[in-house]
Amino acid sequence: MKVIVHVDGGARGNPGPAAAACVITSPSGEMLGEHAQLLGTTTNNVAEYRALLLGLQRARELGASEIEVVGDSELIAKQVRGLYKVKHEAMKPLHREAMAALGQFERWSIRTVPRVQNAHADALVNEALDQARTAASS
């Protein structure tokens, strides 16, 4: 089974409060799941990797054998495709974990789109961060 996984991570401040999210659909666009998680305080790039890992985990739980990852982080996509080296020490273990997780699929691809085409995942990140801020101020 093939799935499309839109991923996004974000931090308010860099570093700052962060969240990761994924939206999983069938190739025809049928919604299969959406997930968001708070990450505590971290950087935007770490949040993007955490979003990728969240999406890969949830796709495996759905039984996907083929995955197309869509996100708006060109850095993450190029690192995963091997076009950029992972130089930042904090990101090296996340990259290794992502590559191991991708290896569990029969086929995978990753591509970037403009943020507007990743709006659902982006909205989930912002909702999680907004809810956390509201809960903290109550």
N, CA, C and O atoms as a Tinker XYZ file with bonds, in Angstrom:
   552  protein
     1  N      0.841000   -1.173000    0.000000    73     2
     2  CA     0.000000    0.000000    0.000000    64     1     3
     3  C      0.893000    1.244000    0.000000    63     2     4     5
     4  O      1.837000    1.351000    0.782000    81     3
     5  N      0.576000    2.164000   -0.880000    73     3     6
     6  CA     1.310000    3.423000   -0.961000    64     5     7
     7  C      0.551000    4.507000   -0.214000    63     6     8     9
     8  O     -0.676000    4.580000   -0.274000    81     7
     9  N      1.305000    5.353000    0.494000    73     7    10
    10  CA     0.707000    6.505000    1.161000    64     9    11
    11  C      1.534000    7.743000    0.853000    63    10    12    13
    12  O      2.722000    7.665000    0.538000    81    11
    13  N      0.868000    8.884000    0.954000    73    11    14
    14  CA     1.521000   10.185000    0.843000    64    13    15
    15  C      1.551000   10.760000    2.260000    63    14    16    17
    16  O      0.526000   10.800000    2.941000    81    15
    17  N      2.718000   11.200000    2.695000    73    15    18
    18  CA     2.858000   11.732000    4.051000    64    17    19
    19  C      3.392000   13.154000    3.964000    63    18    20    21
    20  O      4.546000   13.377000    3.598000    81    19
    21  N      2.539000   14.109000    4.304000    73    19    22
    22  CA     2.962000   15.509000    4.399000    64    21    23
    23  C      3.495000   15.718000    5.813000    63    22    24    25
    24  O      2.821000   15.388000    6.789000    81    23
    25  N      4.695000   16.262000    5.921000    73    23    26
    26  CA     5.315000   16.479000    7.228000    64    25    27
    27  C      5.701000   17.943000    7.388000    63    26    28    29
    28  O      6.026000   18.630000    6.420000    81    27
    29  N      5.658000   18.403000    8.639000    73    27    30
    30  CA     6.129000   19.753000    8.944000    64    29    31
    31  C      6.513000   19.816000   10.408000    63    30    32    33
    32  O      5.879000   19.199000   11.264000    81    31
    33  N      7.548000   20.563000   10.672000    73    31    34
    34  CA     7.983000   20.827000   12.025000    64    33    35
    35  C      8.244000   22.305000   12.145000    63    34    36    37
    36  O      8.589000   22.968000   11.167000    81    35
    37  N      8.080000   22.820000   13.342000    73    35    38
    38  CA     8.315000   24.241000   13.512000    64    37    39
    39  C      8.665000   24.574000   14.941000    63    38    40    41
    40  O      8.242000   23.899000   15.880000    81    39
    41  N      9.445000   25.628000   15.090000    73    39    42
    42  CA     9.820000   26.143000   16.402000    64    41    43
    43  C      9.568000   27.640000   16.418000    63    42    44    45
    44  O      9.910000   28.349000   15.471000    81    43
    45  N      8.980000   28.105000   17.476000    73    43    46
    46  CA     8.749000   29.550000   17.646000    64    45    47
    47  C      9.937000   30.110000   18.406000    63    46    48    49
    48  O     10.014000   30.045000   19.633000    81    47
    49  N     10.849000   30.657000   17.640000    73    47    50
    50  CA    12.155000   31.006000   18.152000    64    49    51
    51  C     13.083000   29.906000   17.655000    63    50    52    53
    52  O     12.610000   28.849000   17.239000    81    51
    53  N     14.339000   30.122000   17.687000    73    51    54
    54  CA    15.227000   29.084000   17.159000    64    53    55
    55  C     16.486000   29.005000   18.017000    63    54    56    57
    56  O     17.489000   29.629000   17.671000    81    55
    57  N     16.470000   28.269000   19.111000    73    55    58
    58  CA    15.428000   27.316000   19.510000    64    57    59
    59  C     14.271000   27.996000   20.235000    63    58    60    61
    60  O     14.347000   29.147000   20.663000    81    59
    61  N     13.195000   27.216000   20.347000    73    59    62
    62  CA    12.006000   27.680000   21.033000    64    61    63
    63  C     11.014000   26.549000   21.152000    63    62    64    65
    64  O     11.322000   25.415000   20.785000    81    63
    65  N      9.817000   26.838000   21.662000    73    63    66
    66  CA     8.787000   25.810000   21.739000    64    65    67
    67  C      8.557000   25.236000   20.335000    63    66    68    69
    68  O      8.433000   25.979000   19.361000    81    67
    69  N      8.501000   23.911000   20.252000    73    67    70
    70  CA     8.445000   23.276000   18.934000    64    69    71
    71  C      7.408000   22.164000   18.889000    63    70    72    73
    72  O      7.019000   21.604000   19.913000    81    71
    73  N      6.972000   21.861000   17.665000    73    71    74
    74  CA     6.028000   20.772000   17.433000    64    73    75
    75  C      6.324000   20.154000   16.072000    63    74    76    77
    76  O      6.951000   20.763000   15.205000    81    75
    77  N      5.845000   18.916000   15.919000    73    75    78
    78  CA     5.973000   18.178000   14.660000    64    77    79
    79  C      4.601000   17.652000   14.281000    63    78    80    81
    80  O      3.777000   17.362000   15.148000    81    79
    81  N      4.357000   17.529000   12.968000    73    79    82
    82  CA     3.060000   17.033000   12.522000    64    81    83
    83  C      3.201000   16.279000   11.211000    63    82    84    85
    84  O      4.141000   16.481000   10.442000    81    83
    85  N      2.220000   15.395000   10.985000    73    83    86
    86  CA     2.149000   14.693000    9.703000    64    85    87
    87  C      0.689000   14.501000    9.325000    63    86    88    89
    88  O     -0.186000   14.386000   10.183000    81    87
    89  N      0.448000   14.468000    8.025000    73    87    90
    90  CA    -0.870000   14.203000    7.462000    64    89    91
    91  C     -0.675000   13.089000    6.448000    63    90    92    93
    92  O      0.118000   13.221000    5.515000    81    91
    93  N     -1.395000   11.998000    6.632000    73    91    94
    94  CA    -1.224000   10.825000    5.771000    64    93    95
    95  C     -2.472000   10.633000    4.933000    63    94    96    97
    96  O     -3.588000   10.596000    5.452000    81    95
    97  N     -2.268000   10.509000    3.617000    73    95    98
    98  CA    -3.374000   10.277000    2.694000    64    97    99
    99  C     -3.024000    9.128000    1.757000    63    98   100   101
   100  O     -1.866000    8.727000    1.632000    81    99
   101  N     -4.052000    8.616000    1.111000    73    99   102
   102  CA    -3.845000    7.670000    0.016000    64   101   103
   103  C     -3.434000    8.483000   -1.210000    63   102   104   105
   104  O     -3.579000    9.706000   -1.213000    81   103
   105  N     -2.925000    7.823000   -2.251000    73   103   106
   106  CA    -2.585000    8.568000   -3.469000    64   105   107
   107  C     -3.783000    9.305000   -4.079000    63   106   108   109
   108  O     -3.603000   10.302000   -4.778000    81   107
   109  N     -5.005000    8.818000   -3.820000    73   107   110
   110  CA    -6.199000    9.486000   -4.352000    64   109   111
   111  C     -6.653000   10.645000   -3.469000    63   110   112   113
   112  O     -7.593000   11.355000   -3.825000    81   111
   113  N     -5.996000   10.849000   -2.313000    73   111   114
   114  CA    -6.334000   11.963000   -1.451000    64   113   115
   115  C     -7.186000   11.611000   -0.251000    63   114   116   117
   116  O     -7.532000   12.499000    0.529000    81   115
   117  N     -7.539000   10.347000   -0.072000    73   115   118
   118  CA    -8.345000    9.932000    1.080000    64   117   119
   119  C     -7.526000   10.115000    2.368000    63   118   120   121
   120  O     -6.389000    9.653000    2.457000    81   119
   121  N     -8.110000   10.785000    3.349000    73   119   122
   122  CA    -7.432000   11.034000    4.616000    64   121   123
   123  C     -7.305000    9.727000    5.392000    63   122   124   125
   124  O     -8.298000    9.044000    5.644000    81   123
   125  N     -6.073000    9.386000    5.768000    73   123   126
   126  CA    -5.815000    8.175000    6.545000    64   125   127
   127  C     -5.396000    8.488000    7.981000    63   126   128   129
   128  O     -5.489000    7.631000    8.860000    81   127
   129  N     -4.941000    9.699000    8.211000    73   127   130
   130  CA    -4.563000   10.063000    9.571000    64   129   131
   131  C     -3.859000   11.398000    9.612000    63   130   132   133
   132  O     -3.265000   11.842000    8.630000    81   131
   133  N     -3.937000   12.029000   10.770000    73   131   134
   134  CA    -3.204000   13.265000   11.026000    64   133   135
   135  C     -2.744000   13.217000   12.469000    63   134   136   137
   136  O     -3.483000   12.790000   13.356000    81   135
   137  N     -1.532000   13.654000   12.691000    73   135   138
   138  CA    -0.928000   13.539000   14.015000    64   137   139
   139  C     -0.045000   14.763000   14.263000    63   138   140   141
   140  O      0.585000   15.293000   13.348000    81   139
   141  N     -0.018000   15.196000   15.528000    73   139   142
   142  CA     0.873000   16.279000   15.927000    64   141   143
   143  C      1.408000   15.952000   17.309000    63   142   144   145
   144  O      0.740000   15.296000   18.108000    81   143
   145  N      2.616000   16.413000   17.582000    73   143   146
   146  CA     3.179000   16.221000   18.909000    64   145   147
   147  C      4.049000   17.415000   19.285000    63   146   148   149
   148  O      4.752000   17.988000   18.453000    81   147
   149  N      3.977000   17.764000   20.547000    73   147   150
   150  CA     4.838000   18.818000   21.072000    64   149   151
   151  C      6.218000   18.235000   21.317000    63   150   152   153
   152  O      6.347000   17.066000   21.681000    81   151
   153  N      7.240000   19.037000   21.120000    73   151   154
   154  CA     8.611000   18.562000   21.235000    64   153   155
   155  C      9.394000   19.230000   22.354000    63   154   156   157
   156  O     10.556000   18.890000   22.574000    81   155
   157  N      8.789000   20.163000   23.058000    73   155   158
   158  CA     9.555000   20.922000   24.037000    64   157   159
   159  C     10.311000   22.028000   23.317000    63   158   160   161
   160  O      9.846000   22.545000   22.302000    81   159
   161  N     11.470000   22.387000   23.840000    73   159   162
   162  CA    12.268000   23.444000   23.235000    64   161   163
   163  C     13.336000   22.822000   22.344000    63   162   164   165
   164  O     14.148000   22.015000   22.798000    81   163
   165  N     13.326000   23.205000   21.081000    73   163   166
   166  CA    14.324000   22.713000   20.128000    64   165   167
   167  C     14.388000   23.657000   18.937000    63   166   168   169
   168  O     13.709000   24.683000   18.911000    81   167
   169  N     15.203000   23.306000   17.957000    73   167   170
   170  CA    15.352000   24.139000   16.766000    64   169   171
   171  C     14.360000   23.723000   15.682000    63   170   172   173
   172  O     13.773000   22.642000   15.735000    81   171
   173  N     14.190000   24.594000   14.714000    73   171   174
   174  CA    13.304000   24.308000   13.598000    64   173   175
   175  C     13.757000   23.071000   12.824000    63   174   176   177
   176  O     12.925000   22.241000   12.457000    81   175
   177  N     15.059000   22.933000   12.568000    73   175   178
   178  CA    15.544000   21.790000   11.798000    64   177   179
   179  C     15.331000   20.471000   12.537000    63   178   180   181
   180  O     14.975000   19.465000   11.924000    81   179
   181  N     15.547000   20.474000   13.841000    73   179   182
   182  CA    15.275000   19.266000   14.625000    64   181   183
   183  C     13.788000   18.947000   14.571000    63   182   184   185
   184  O     13.412000   17.781000   14.451000    81   183
   185  N     12.935000   19.966000   14.659000    73   183   186
   186  CA    11.492000   19.752000   14.576000    64   185   187
   187  C     11.104000   19.167000   13.220000    63   186   188   189
   188  O     10.212000   18.322000   13.143000    81   187
   189  N     11.763000   19.607000   12.154000    73   187   190
   190  CA    11.481000   19.051000   10.822000    64   189   191
   191  C     11.843000   17.564000   10.766000    63   190   192   193
   192  O     11.089000   16.761000   10.216000    81   191
   193  N     12.990000   17.199000   11.334000    73   191   194
   194  CA    13.364000   15.777000   11.376000    64   193   195
   195  C     12.382000   14.975000   12.223000    63   194   196   197
   196  O     12.010000   13.860000   11.858000    81   195
   197  N     11.964000   15.540000   13.350000    73   195   198
   198  CA    10.995000   14.845000   14.204000    64   197   199
   199  C      9.672000   14.637000   13.474000    63   198   200   201
   200  O      9.014000   13.614000   13.663000    81   199
   201  N      9.280000   15.599000   12.644000    73   199   202
   202  CA     8.063000   15.457000   11.848000    64   201   203
   203  C      8.221000   14.316000   10.845000    63   202   204   205
   204  O      7.309000   13.511000   10.662000    81   203
   205  N      9.374000   14.255000   10.205000    73   203   206
   206  CA     9.646000   13.157000    9.264000    64   205   207
   207  C      9.549000   11.823000    9.984000    63   206   208   209
   208  O      8.900000   10.901000    9.489000    81   207
   209  N     10.182000   11.705000   11.138000    73   207   210
   210  CA    10.157000   10.451000   11.894000    64   209   211
   211  C      8.745000   10.095000   12.340000    63   210   212   213
   212  O      8.362000    8.926000   12.301000    81   211
   213  N      7.968000   11.085000   12.760000    73   211   214
   214  CA     6.581000   10.850000   13.145000    64   213   215
   215  C      5.784000   10.311000   11.961000    63   214   216   217
   216  O      5.038000    9.342000   12.097000    81   215
   217  N      5.944000   10.942000   10.804000    73   215   218
   218  CA     5.222000   10.499000    9.613000    64   217   219
   219  C      5.601000    9.088000    9.192000    63   218   220   221
   220  O      4.734000    8.303000    8.806000    81   219
   221  N      6.885000    8.756000    9.261000    73   219   222
   222  CA     7.336000    7.415000    8.893000    64   221   223
   223  C      6.774000    6.371000    9.856000    63   222   224   225
   224  O      6.333000    5.303000    9.431000    81   223
   225  N      6.791000    6.681000   11.146000    73   223   226
   226  CA     6.248000    5.762000   12.150000    64   225   227
   227  C      4.760000    5.513000   11.912000    63   226   228   229
   228  O      4.309000    4.368000   11.902000    81   227
   229  N      4.016000    6.572000   11.724000    73   227   230
   230  CA     2.565000    6.426000   11.534000    64   229   231
   231  C      2.237000    5.693000   10.228000    63   230   232   233
   232  O      1.276000    4.924000   10.176000    81   231
   233  N      3.022000    5.924000    9.183000    73   231   234
   234  CA     2.799000    5.205000    7.921000    64   233   235
   235  C      3.042000    3.707000    8.096000    63   234   236   237
   236  O      2.295000    2.886000    7.563000    81   235
   237  N      4.091000    3.353000    8.848000    73   235   238
   238  CA     4.361000    1.933000    9.111000    64   237   239
   239  C      3.211000    1.318000    9.909000    63   238   240   241
   240  O      2.801000    0.189000    9.642000    81   239
   241  N      2.696000    2.055000   10.877000    73   239   242
   242  CA     1.580000    1.546000   11.689000    64   241   243
   243  C      0.344000    1.287000   10.834000    63   242   244   245
   244  O     -0.468000    0.421000   11.161000    81   243
   245  N      0.198000    2.031000    9.740000    73   243   246
   246  CA    -0.932000    1.823000    8.824000    64   245   247
   247  C     -0.680000    0.666000    7.859000    63   246   248   249
   248  O     -1.583000    0.256000    7.129000    81   247
   249  N      0.549000    0.139000    7.854000    73   247   250
   250  CA     0.881000   -0.978000    6.979000    64   249   251
   251  C      1.394000   -0.564000    5.612000    63   250   252   253
   252  O      1.391000   -1.369000    4.681000    81   251
   253  N      1.833000    0.669000    5.480000    73   251   254
   254  CA     2.329000    1.150000    4.188000    64   253   255
   255  C      3.609000    0.399000    3.796000    63   254   256   257
   256  O      4.459000    0.109000    4.637000    81   255
   257  N      3.719000    0.100000    2.527000    73   255   258
   258  CA     4.948000   -0.514000    1.998000    64   257   259
   259  C      5.698000    0.473000    1.106000    63   258   260   261
   260  O      6.892000    0.318000    0.853000    81   259
   261  N      4.985000    1.473000    0.644000    73   259   262
   262  CA     5.583000    2.513000   -0.202000    64   261   263
   263  C      5.132000    3.867000    0.327000    63   262   264   265
   264  O      3.975000    4.050000    0.708000    81   263
   265  N      6.066000    4.813000    0.342000    73   263   266
   266  CA     5.768000    6.106000    0.940000    64   265   267
   267  C      6.348000    7.228000    0.091000    63   266   268   269
   268  O      7.471000    7.142000   -0.406000    81   267
   269  N      5.563000    8.270000   -0.059000    73   267   270
   270  CA     6.032000    9.508000   -0.677000    64   269   271
   271  C      5.951000   10.587000    0.391000    63   270   272   273
   272  O      4.862000   10.942000    0.841000    81   271
   273  N      7.095000   11.103000    0.793000    73   271   274
   274  CA     7.152000   12.133000    1.821000    64   273   275
   275  C      7.166000   13.494000    1.134000    63   274   276   277
   276  O      7.927000   13.729000    0.196000    81   275
   277  N      6.312000   14.376000    1.621000    73   275   278
   278  CA     6.205000   15.729000    1.081000    64   277   279
   279  C      6.379000   16.702000    2.236000    63   278   280   281
   280  O      5.695000   16.592000    3.254000    81   279
   281  N      7.290000   17.649000    2.083000    73   279   282
   282  CA     7.506000   18.640000    3.120000    64   281   283
   283  C      7.989000   19.938000    2.523000    63   282   284   285
   284  O      8.202000   20.036000    1.314000    81   283
   285  N      8.165000   20.945000    3.380000    73   283   286
   286  CA     8.637000   22.230000    2.867000    64   285   287
   287  C     10.073000   22.530000    3.299000    63   286   288   289
   288  O     10.558000   23.643000    3.096000    81   287
   289  N     10.759000   21.548000    3.893000    73   287   290
   290  CA    12.146000   21.747000    4.295000    64   289   291
   291  C     13.096000   21.197000    3.235000    63   290   292   293
   292  O     13.305000   19.988000    3.130000    81   291
   293  N     13.657000   22.099000    2.466000    73   291   294
   294  CA    14.612000   21.690000    1.438000    64   293   295
   295  C     15.858000   21.062000    2.061000    63   294   296   297
   296  O     16.423000   20.123000    1.501000    81   295
   297  N     16.288000   21.571000    3.207000    73   295   298
   298  CA    17.463000   21.024000    3.880000    64   297   299
   299  C     17.268000   19.549000    4.214000    63   298   300   301
   300  O     18.122000   18.721000    3.894000    81   299
   301  N     16.159000   19.221000    4.849000    73   299   302
   302  CA    15.907000   17.833000    5.251000    64   301   303
   303  C     15.816000   16.940000    4.020000    63   302   304   305
   304  O     16.423000   15.869000    3.987000    81   303
   305  N     15.072000   17.366000    3.019000    73   303   306
   306  CA    14.918000   16.555000    1.807000    64   305   307
   307  C     16.265000   16.303000    1.134000    63   306   308   309
   308  O     16.546000   15.186000    0.701000    81   307
   309  N     17.088000   17.331000    1.046000    73   307   310
   310  CA    18.388000   17.156000    0.378000    64   309   311
   311  C     19.340000   16.319000    1.224000    63   310   312   313
   312  O     20.158000   15.582000    0.672000    81   311
   313  N     19.256000   16.414000    2.542000    73   311   314
   314  CA    20.088000   15.560000    3.380000    64   313   315
   315  C     19.658000   14.104000    3.254000    63   314   316   317
   316  O     20.508000   13.217000    3.168000    81   315
   317  N     18.371000   13.847000    3.242000    73   315   318
   318  CA    17.863000   12.478000    3.128000    64   317   319
   319  C     18.209000   11.888000    1.765000    63   318   320   321
   320  O     18.510000   10.698000    1.668000    81   319
   321  N     18.171000   12.689000    0.730000    73   319   322
   322  CA    18.519000   12.199000   -0.612000    64   321   323
   323  C     20.030000   12.105000   -0.821000    63   322   324   325
   324  O     20.480000   11.624000   -1.862000    81   323
   325  N     20.807000   12.552000    0.144000    73   323   326
   326  CA    22.257000   12.468000    0.052000    64   325   327
   327  C     22.902000   13.588000   -0.732000    63   326   328   329
   328  O     24.079000   13.500000   -1.081000    81   327
   329  N     22.155000   14.637000   -1.014000    73   327   330
   330  CA    22.694000   15.765000   -1.771000    64   329   331
   331  C     23.456000   16.739000   -0.879000    63   330   332   333
   332  O     24.372000   17.422000   -1.336000    81   331
   333  N     23.073000   16.800000    0.394000    73   331   334
   334  CA    23.767000   17.624000    1.383000    64   333   335
   335  C     24.288000   16.717000    2.483000    63   334   336   337
   336  O     23.645000   15.729000    2.836000    81   335
   337  N     25.450000   17.050000    3.025000    73   335   338
   338  CA    25.971000   16.349000    4.189000    64   337   339
   339  C     25.261000   16.859000    5.437000    63   338   340   341
   340  O     24.804000   18.001000    5.491000    81   339
   341  N     25.182000   15.993000    6.432000    73   339   342
   342  CA    24.634000   16.393000    7.720000    64   341   343
   343  C     25.821000   16.797000    8.581000    63   342   344   345
   344  O     26.579000   15.946000    9.047000    81   343
   345  N     25.975000   18.085000    8.788000    73   343   346
   346  CA    27.134000   18.593000    9.514000    64   345   347
   347  C     26.841000   18.858000   10.981000    63   346   348   349
   348  O     27.729000   18.718000   11.822000    81   347
   349  N     25.631000   19.231000   11.298000    73   347   350
   350  CA    25.278000   19.587000   12.666000    64   349   351
   351  C     25.186000   18.323000   13.518000    63   350   352   353
   352  O     24.449000   17.395000   13.184000    81   351
   353  N     25.933000   18.292000   14.612000    73   351   354
   354  CA    26.013000   17.092000   15.450000    64   353   355
   355  C     24.657000   16.648000   15.990000    63   354   356   357
   356  O     24.390000   15.448000   16.059000    81   355
   357  N     23.801000   17.583000   16.371000    73   355   358
   358  CA    22.495000   17.221000   16.930000    64   357   359
   359  C     21.582000   16.574000   15.893000    63   358   360   361
   360  O     20.651000   15.852000   16.249000    81   359
   361  N     21.846000   16.831000   14.612000    73   359   362
   362  CA    20.986000   16.282000   13.564000    64   361   363
   363  C     21.478000   14.936000   13.032000    63   362   364   365
   364  O     20.709000   14.211000   12.400000    81   363
   365  N     22.726000   14.592000   13.273000    73   363   366
   366  CA    23.263000   13.324000   12.747000    64   365   367
   367  C     22.479000   12.101000   13.230000    63   366   368   369
   368  O     22.139000   11.248000   12.410000    81   367
   369  N     22.175000   11.978000   14.538000    73   367   370
   370  CA    21.401000   10.805000   14.949000    64   369   371
   371  C     19.981000   10.796000   14.377000    63   370   372   373
   372  O     19.439000    9.730000   14.083000    81   371
   373  N     19.379000   11.973000   14.219000    73   371   374
   374  CA    18.044000   12.046000   13.622000    64   373   375
   375  C     18.083000   11.601000   12.161000    63   374   376   377
   376  O     17.187000   10.899000   11.692000    81   375
   377  N     19.123000   12.013000   11.452000    73   375   378
   378  CA    19.289000   11.605000   10.057000    64   377   379
   379  C     19.457000   10.088000    9.976000    63   378   380   381
   380  O     18.822000    9.438000    9.146000    81   379
   381  N     20.299000    9.528000   10.824000    73   379   382
   382  CA    20.501000    8.066000   10.821000    64   381   383
   383  C     19.195000    7.335000   11.108000    63   382   384   385
   384  O     18.878000    6.335000   10.465000    81   383
   385  N     18.438000    7.844000   12.082000    73   383   386
   386  CA    17.159000    7.233000   12.433000    64   385   387
   387  C     16.176000    7.314000   11.264000    63   386   388   389
   388  O     15.453000    6.357000   10.990000    81   387
   389  N     16.153000    8.445000   10.586000    73   387   390
   390  CA    15.259000    8.615000    9.435000    64   389   391
   391  C     15.645000    7.664000    8.302000    63   390   392   393
   392  O     14.776000    7.062000    7.672000    81   391
   393  N     16.934000    7.531000    8.047000    73   391   394
   394  CA    17.368000    6.641000    6.966000    64   393   395
   395  C     17.034000    5.179000    7.292000    63   394   396   397
   396  O     16.636000    4.419000    6.410000    81   395
   397  N     17.197000    4.794000    8.555000    73   395   398
   398  CA    16.840000    3.433000    8.966000    64   397   399
   399  C     15.336000    3.211000    8.817000    63   398   400   401
   400  O     14.909000    2.150000    8.363000    81   399
   401  N     14.536000    4.201000    9.194000    73   399   402
   402  CA    13.082000    4.081000    9.077000    64   401   403
   403  C     12.650000    4.012000    7.613000    63   402   404   405
   404  O     11.762000    3.234000    7.265000    81   403
   405  N     13.267000    4.817000    6.761000    73   403   406
   406  CA    12.942000    4.775000    5.333000    64   405   407
   407  C     13.299000    3.421000    4.739000    63   406   408   409
   408  O     12.613000    2.938000    3.838000    81   407
   409  N     14.364000    2.805000    5.233000    73   407   410
   410  CA    14.790000    1.495000    4.748000    64   409   411
   411  C     13.797000    0.387000    5.032000    63   410   412   413
   412  O     13.915000   -0.702000    4.470000    81   411
   413  N     12.821000    0.638000    5.889000    73   411   414
   414  CA    11.796000   -0.364000    6.189000    64   413   415
   415  C     10.679000   -0.390000    5.145000    63   414   416   417
   416  O      9.806000   -1.257000    5.185000    81   415
   417  N     10.709000    0.557000    4.216000    73   415   418
   418  CA     9.706000    0.593000    3.152000    64   417   419
   419  C     10.288000   -0.019000    1.886000    63   418   420   421
   420  O     11.489000    0.083000    1.639000    81   419
   421  N      9.443000   -0.650000    1.089000    73   419   422
   422  CA     9.894000   -1.230000   -0.176000    64   421   423
   423  C     10.370000   -0.132000   -1.122000    63   422   424   425
   424  O     11.378000   -0.289000   -1.811000    81   423
   425  N      9.638000    0.983000   -1.150000    73   423   426
   426  CA     9.996000    2.132000   -1.973000    64   425   427
   427  C      9.678000    3.392000   -1.203000    63   426   428   429
   428  O      8.714000    3.445000   -0.440000    81   427
   429  N     10.501000    4.411000   -1.413000    73   427   430
   430  CA    10.232000    5.701000   -0.798000    64   429   431
   431  C     10.776000    6.810000   -1.676000    63   430   432   433
   432  O     11.696000    6.616000   -2.472000    81   431
   433  N     10.181000    7.971000   -1.506000    73   431   434
   434  CA    10.682000    9.187000   -2.147000    64   433   435
   435  C     10.400000   10.344000   -1.204000    63   434   436   437
   436  O      9.550000   10.263000   -0.317000    81   435
   437  N     11.134000   11.415000   -1.423000    73   435   438
   438  CA    10.928000   12.620000   -0.623000    64   437   439
   439  C     11.070000   13.816000   -1.547000    63   438   440   441
   440  O     11.978000   13.874000   -2.377000    81   439
   441  N     10.153000   14.775000   -1.390000    73   439   442
   442  CA    10.210000   15.981000   -2.222000    64   441   443
   443  C      9.727000   17.172000   -1.417000    63   442   444   445
   444  O      9.056000   17.033000   -0.394000    81   443
   445  N     10.087000   18.337000   -1.907000    73   443   446
   446  CA     9.660000   19.558000   -1.239000    64   445   447
   447  C      8.615000   20.281000   -2.074000    63   446   448   449
   448  O      8.571000   20.174000   -3.299000    81   447
   449  N      7.786000   21.012000   -1.366000    73   447   450
   450  CA     6.761000   21.850000   -1.975000    64   449   451
   451  C      6.779000   23.188000   -1.249000    63   450   452   453
   452  O      7.288000   23.274000   -0.132000    81   451
   453  N      6.237000   24.221000   -1.859000    73   451   454
   454  CA     6.096000   25.489000   -1.140000    64   453   455
   455  C      5.196000   25.300000    0.091000    63   454   456   457
   456  O      4.312000   24.444000    0.095000    81   455
   457  N      5.426000   26.092000    1.112000    73   455   458
   458  CA     4.675000   25.966000    2.370000    64   457   459
   459  C      3.166000   25.966000    2.137000    63   458   460   461
   460  O      2.440000   25.243000    2.820000    81   459
   461  N      2.688000   26.757000    1.193000    73   459   462
   462  CA     1.244000   26.834000    0.941000    64   461   463
   463  C      0.690000   25.472000    0.508000    63   462   464   465
   464  O     -0.483000   25.185000    0.748000    81   463
   465  N      1.506000   24.636000   -0.121000    73   463   466
   466  CA     1.059000   23.302000   -0.537000    64   465   467
   467  C      1.231000   22.269000    0.586000    63   466   468   469
   468  O      0.929000   21.090000    0.402000    81   467
   469  N      1.708000   22.711000    1.722000    73   467   470
   470  CA     1.876000   21.848000    2.885000    64   469   471
   471  C      1.072000   22.418000    4.057000    63   470   472   473
   472  O      1.421000   22.225000    5.221000    81   471
   473  N     -0.002000   23.117000    3.725000    73   471   474
   474  CA    -0.736000   23.918000    4.702000    64   473   475
   475  C     -1.373000   23.096000    5.813000    63   474   476   477
   476  O     -1.420000   23.556000    6.954000    81   475
   477  N     -1.862000   21.898000    5.522000    73   475   478
   478  CA    -2.541000   21.110000    6.547000    64   477   479
   479  C     -1.558000   20.709000    7.647000    63   478   480   481
   480  O     -1.858000   20.864000    8.830000    81   479
   481  N     -0.395000   20.199000    7.268000    73   479   482
   482  CA     0.613000   19.827000    8.271000    64   481   483
   483  C      1.094000   21.058000    9.029000    63   482   484   485
   484  O      1.281000   21.004000   10.244000    81   483
   485  N      1.293000   22.153000    8.329000    73   483   486
   486  CA     1.716000   23.402000    8.961000    64   485   487
   487  C      0.670000   23.865000    9.986000    63   486   488   489
   488  O      1.021000   24.320000   11.074000    81   487
   489  N     -0.595000   23.748000    9.635000    73   487   490
   490  CA    -1.667000   24.152000   10.548000    64   489   491
   491  C     -1.681000   23.289000   11.809000    63   490   492   493
   492  O     -1.930000   23.794000   12.903000    81   491
   493  N     -1.415000   21.992000   11.660000    73   491   494
   494  CA    -1.371000   21.109000   12.829000    64   493   495
   495  C     -0.241000   21.500000   13.781000    63   494   496   497
   496  O     -0.411000   21.463000   14.999000    81   495
   497  N      0.909000   21.873000   13.224000    73   495   498
   498  CA     2.027000   22.334000   14.047000    64   497   499
   499  C      1.608000   23.570000   14.839000    63   498   500   501
   500  O      1.817000   23.640000   16.050000    81   499
   501  N      1.022000   24.532000   14.156000    73   499   502
   502  CA     0.619000   25.776000   14.812000    64   501   503
   503  C     -0.493000   25.573000   15.836000    63   502   504   505
   504  O     -0.500000   26.229000   16.878000    81   503
   505  N     -1.437000   24.668000   15.550000    73   503   506
   506  CA    -2.489000   24.357000   16.520000    64   505   507
   507  C     -1.888000   23.769000   17.791000    63   506   508   509
   508  O     -2.267000   24.157000   18.896000    81   507
   509  N     -0.955000   22.835000   17.637000    73   507   510
   510  CA    -0.322000   22.213000   18.805000    64   509   511
   511  C      0.416000   23.259000   19.633000    63   510   512   513
   512  O      0.324000   23.257000   20.861000    81   511
   513  N      1.145000   24.145000   18.973000    73   511   514
   514  CA     1.877000   25.188000   19.690000    64   513   515
   515  C      0.934000   26.182000   20.359000    63   514   516   517
   516  O      1.184000   26.618000   21.482000    81   515
   517  N     -0.152000   26.541000   19.669000    73   515   518
   518  CA    -1.138000   27.464000   20.253000    64   517   519
   519  C     -1.800000   26.844000   21.483000    63   518   520   521
   520  O     -1.962000   27.514000   22.504000    81   519
   521  N     -2.182000   25.575000   21.392000    73   519   522
   522  CA    -2.830000   24.892000   22.524000    64   521   523
   523  C     -1.869000   24.791000   23.709000    63   522   524   525
   524  O     -2.285000   24.957000   24.856000    81   523
   525  N     -0.609000   24.526000   23.447000    73   523   526
   526  CA     0.367000   24.428000   24.528000    64   525   527
   527  C      0.542000   25.787000   25.206000    63   526   528   529
   528  O      0.647000   25.858000   26.431000    81   527
   529  N      0.575000   26.855000   24.424000    73   527   530
   530  CA     0.723000   28.192000   25.000000    64   529   531
   531  C     -0.501000   28.554000   25.831000    63   530   532   533
   532  O     -0.371000   29.129000   26.911000    81   531
   533  N     -1.685000   28.221000   25.333000    73   531   534
   534  CA    -2.931000   28.504000   26.057000    64   533   535
   535  C     -2.963000   27.720000   27.367000    63   534   536   537
   536  O     -3.325000   28.266000   28.409000    81   535
   537  N     -2.584000   26.443000   27.316000    73   535   538
   538  CA    -2.576000   25.615000   28.519000    64   537   539
   539  C     -1.569000   26.133000   29.551000    63   538   540   541
   540  O     -1.827000   26.093000   30.754000    81   539
   541  N     -0.434000   26.611000   29.073000    73   539   542
   542  CA     0.603000   27.114000   29.976000    64   541   543
   543  C      0.190000   28.419000   30.651000    63   542   544   545
   544  O      0.615000   28.702000   31.771000    81   543
   545  N     -0.634000   29.212000   29.975000    73   543   546
   546  CA    -1.038000   30.499000   30.545000    64   545   547
   547  C     -2.307000   30.398000   31.389000    63   546   548   549
   548  O     -2.713000   31.380000   32.010000    81   547
   549  N     -2.940000   29.219000   31.420000    73   547   550
   550  CA    -4.185000   29.056000   32.206000    64   549   551
   551  C     -3.900000   28.841000   33.665000    63   550   552
   552  O     -4.828000   28.687000   34.460000    81   551
